[in-house]
Amino acid sequence: MKRINFKTLMLASVTTLLLTGCNDEILDETPRATYTPEYFKTEAGIYGGLTGMYAHLRYIYGQGYYYNSCLTGTDEVTYAQSADGNFKDMDMSGVGQITGTTSRTDVLWGAAWTNINSASGIIQYGSEAGISEALLSEARFFRAFDYFLLVQTFGGVPLDMGSGELKFNITPTRTSVRNTVPEVYTKAVFPDLLTAIENLPDAARVKGGVTKTVARLYLAKAYLTFAWWLDNPNGIATYPDAPRTDPDGHNSQWYYQQAYDVAVAGINNPGAYALQPTYYDVNVASNDRNSEILLYADHTQGSEFYNGGSLTYGNGGAPDNFASWLMTWNYTEMRSASNTSQSTLISSVQREASQPLGRPWTRMCPTINVVTGTFADKTNDSRYDGTFTTVYRGNWNKAGVANATLYNANNLTVAPGDAILTFLDEEPSQSIDYSNGTYKSNIGAGVLPGRADYVVSPQGISRRVYPGLWKIGPYRTDSGTGLGQPNAASTRPFNIAKFSELYFVAAEAAVKGAVTQGGRSARDLVNVIRARAGKWRWDNGANAARVEDNSAAITAATPATIDVNYILAERSREYYGEGYRWFDLVRTQKWNELASSYSICGPNVGDHTPQTFTRTIEPHMYLRPIPQGQLDAMTGDVLSYQNPGYN
């Protein structure tokens, strides 16, 4: 038997958070160091353990380095100007290397195991406390949730943590054996989710709690992912070695059909969930925790204790929600002038705790291909506008700067709220003057005749200056008339799962051969989401109301027959920058096909010449390495525990 140090994994979560009730935003919590079997035999222990499971989501989602591992190196994201090895390693473009030491999926590995063990404790001992199966099924959901993340990321993982398969363990142990991928799915993921669907309520026990619909989404996703694994279209190796067969005797088509049926059941029986009327409504911070959001890692501005972190300063570590910092470039370097000679420059866009801005780290950025390809339609489709900050507006007045106006591009005046910099939707008919001679933007942005705002075109987007990620930007209601607390991590919930994904899962299964129901073909399902994308109520770029319905035009443009690549493109438009992409490309084995090259301009001020970069995406990279911290604690033969290609 292989040996590995599971000491930190076997004991229940340190600093786990316990349930004492609920408020309007998040579960009430009190700290507890460890759990024991006796504790899980009490009602307080069950409630405490369940609250810890919701709290553990903060250690994965919104954690910026894990967020990076889900996006950098895909067709959505590359590393930005201030990136260190955490980000360059994940890009696979010759500037770093993914190893057991450098891969930041160690975040997931570290957070998932303690939660799995706690879930097993609740399931194993909870019935002795007279707890209903509905409550036990919340633990079943989270055990399946974590195992599903682990098996997608690392391949086969242990089901026995020291006391037997799926048993609660309180004894530190250094022995472990990795189960195969089929064993993880058929012994852990599928059974727990099926039981959860049967017993979870339609309406959440607490705000943000899991329900039948949430469990249906994850079962449908797991069926879909396992079906692809059985198909293995590109012959990618798994680990530990196992035949690409189902222990229960089903083939991939059976699983595609199950994925379709379960997803459609979720659509047809939504409970309290529903699609929001516009894409803007899904993502605008003032509408957080809306009916489309099935699961989120919660935070609050009302209390540092319940937030899980400081309300004034973040250090870039869990449980802070600091993911939004990473794709925020240093817009505070922009300058406007207090006089026409531009001899006195003022920071006209200051760091602010508002959704379009936030704390800049410049670690990750979109590629040019995203702006010109993924979001090619910026007129009918609202999702580009509802994803990115493309216009940076003056806010110097909130910092106490008294000037009523400043001089900007072409020595034209701007007032607070006016555009200081605009990322253009398309290449302009006139050439942009990027010489930056008289007009001192300080960031190398250009000018067009007659415009008071500096401009950058899509082909001029660089690793240093690029559209920010509006959809996950921070939001505070306690900023008053000032800049608020922009150095704090976001107090918004980090969205994990959305009702809309049921449509995509069903559509993908249909493309892969599932028999569809009337009005629920792959095209029908995708067009529900595309129709919503064509409906506008607000234009972020213009900062003005825009009541417009382009749903007829956008759905008419959907191909008569859609394929997997089309679904992947739609998923990127819908979920860009939310952490889905690596899993999507690995599931479908499209990673190398879609992400092997990209274009971006350089990292220096004034770089506006696109360069093409190539990535080396090898088959073994479809699994992430087991973290080196685990291997370092192993005794005996440890090499065979690591995924091939990383030793």
Salt bridges, closest charged atoms under 4 A:
GLU29 OE2 - ARG58 NH2 3.06
ASP75 OD1 - ARG581 NE 2.88
ASP91 OD1 - ARG615 NH2 2.92
ASP106 OD1 - ARG104 NE 3.07
GLU128 OE1 - LYS41 NZ 3.75
GLU133 OE2 - ARG140 NE 2.91
GLU138 OE2 - ARG205 NE 2.64
ASP146 OD2 - HIS56 NE2 3.05
GLU165 OE1 - LYS187 NZ 3.38
ASP192 OD1 - ARG140 NH1 3.75
ASP192 OD2 - ARG143 NE 2.71
ASP231 OD2 - LYS512 NZ 3.99
ASP281 OD1 - ARG537 NE 2.75
ASP288 OD1 - ARG492 NH2 2.90
GLU292 OE1 - ARG532 NH1 2.85
ASP298 OD1 - ARG289 NH2 2.80
GLU333 OE2 - ARG464 NH2 3.80
GLU352 OE2 - LYS398 NZ 2.78
ASP381 OD2 - ARG383 NH2 2.81
ASP453 OD2 - ARG451 NH2 2.74
ASP478 OD1 - ARG476 NE 3.10
GLU501 OE1 - LYS221 NZ 3.34
GLU501 OE2 - ARG571 NH2 2.77
GLU508 OE1 - ARG587 NH2 2.91
ASP539 OD2 - ARG546 NH1 3.13
GLU548 OE2 - ARG546 NH2 2.92
GLU570 OE1 - ARG383 NH2 2.96
GLU570 OE2 - ARG530 NH1 2.69
GLU570 OE2 - ARG573 NE 2.94
GLU574 OE1 - ARG383 NH1 3.01
GLU574 OE2 - ARG532 NH2 3.01
GLU578 OE2 - LYS471 NZ 2.66
GLU578 OE1 - LYS498 NZ 3.03
ASP584 OD2 - ARG571 NE 2.85
ASP584 OD1 - ARG587 NH1 3.07
GLU593 OE1 - LYS590 NZ 3.18
GLU618 OE1 - HIS620 ND1 3.48
